[in-house]
Amino acid sequence: MKMIVGLGNPGKKYAGTKHNVGFMTIDSIAKAHGVTLNKNEFEANYGTFFLNGEKVFLVKPQTYMNDSGRAVKPLMTYYQVQLDELLVIYDDMDLPAGKIRLRQHGSAGGHNGIKSMISYLRTSNFNRIRIGTDHPGRGTVVDWVLTPFAKTVRPLIDESIEKASEAVDSWTAEPDFMQIMNQYNRKG
């Protein structure tokens, strides 16, 4: 079993913003595999499908970014998903747009959605895909993450979403996340 969680904020107001790149990746994976996120329980929208013999959950918490763990923890408990079966996808403004980085553990790095996940899961040891959105420079972080991507940057973001989706597919075939991490971190 695998649970793929994309972090973001619900509602049309936030669609397409930098903070919603996790949601955008879940949508991309769902579209590629013909999955509908037709379940709404535990403050999350989710759907399931089978890939490479694994049952895969695609999850979009509906609690808003800063409280993502509140939705994910009960969902994991109910379906008996183990920490090593969890993968969280989210935006990272410390990476250039178009870059992805996979990690098995680490700090929140100032990301409130990951802070919430760590708080509710009571550990920082869970798999992650960070998708670069660039840094605002001197601008405020809140304004930056809640604005859409520039038209010139959007192709890079689409490419990184595609790479992240491929990494998810690879992980269902190869359960050793470290191997997937090494493969995709080399690709950039």
Buried (B, 14 or more C-beta within 10 A) or exposed (E): EBBBBBBBBBEEEBBBBBBBBBBBBBBBBBEBBEBEBEBEEBBBBBBBBEBEEBBBBBBBBBBBBBBBBBBBBBBBEEBEBEBEBBBBBBBBBEBBBBBBBBBEEEEBEEBBBBBBBBBBBEEBEBBBBBBBBBBBEEEEEEEBBBBEBEEEBEEBBBBBBBBBBBBBBBBBEEEEBEEBBEBBBEEE
